[in-house]
Amino acid sequence: MPTSLIVYVLVVLACDLALIGWELAATPIRTGDLLLFCALLAAAVICIEAMRRLGQPSGVSRDLLSAWWLPIARWPCCWSTSIT
């Protein structure tokens, strides 16, 4: 891989992590929101583990499965910006 591509990906990742940290610092933690996040995260883990163990059915695309991993991981930050 070209060095410039690696640097670009690392810079974008660092900016994303910095913004996540900034939003988390300003986000009030509510018990209900935390429980909902934990429930959604547990459902995602169960789905991923079941898919790993049972395998992918034929004719089904994996693209939509991976589309949910990042939104679930970033949900608290998105929730905090939509409320304020």
N, C-alpha and C positions, 0 to 999 in steps of 0.2 A: 504494500500500500504506500501511496505517496505520503511523505512527511506532512505536507500541507493539509491533507485530508485528516490525518490523525490529530493535528493541532486544532483544526476547525471543530472536530467532534468533541475534543476535550474542552475547548473554550465554551461551546454551547452547553455542554453538560455542567461545567462549573457555574455558568450564569444561571442555569435552571436550578441547581442546588442552592445558590445564593438567594434567589428569589423565593424558593421554598422556605428557607430558613428565616427570611425576612417576614414572610406571611405567617409562619408559625409563631414568631415572637409576638405578633400583634393579634393573634387569634385567641379569643377566650374559649377555654375548654369547658364544654357543657357535658354533663353525664349522659344525657340522652343521645347527643351526637356521637359521643365516644362509643356508646353501646351499639348504635347503628353501624358505625364504621367497623367495629369488631365483628359484627354479624355478617356484614358484606365481605369482609376479608376472609372470614372462616368459610363462607360459601364459595369464594373464589379458590381457596386452597383445596377444598373438597372436590370442586370441579376439576381442577388441574391434576390432582392425585388420581382421581377416578379415570381421567383421560389417559394418564400415564399407564395405569395398571390394566385398563380394559382395552386400550388401543383406539385408534381412530376408525370409525365406520367407513366403509368404502363409499366414495362419491361425495364425501363431506370435506369442505375446505377448512383448513386450519386458520385462515386469515381472520375470521371473525372471533375466534377464541382469543387470539393474542391481542385483539383490539380492546379488550376489557382490562388487561393487566395494568397498564399505566393509569387509566382513569381511576381505578380503585385505589391505587397507591397514592395518587395525588388528590383524592377526594377531600380531605380536610382543608387543603389550601383553596381549592375551588369553592368549597362551601363558605369559607370565611370571606372571600372576596365578593360572593354574590349577596351576602347578607348586609354588608356594610355599605 
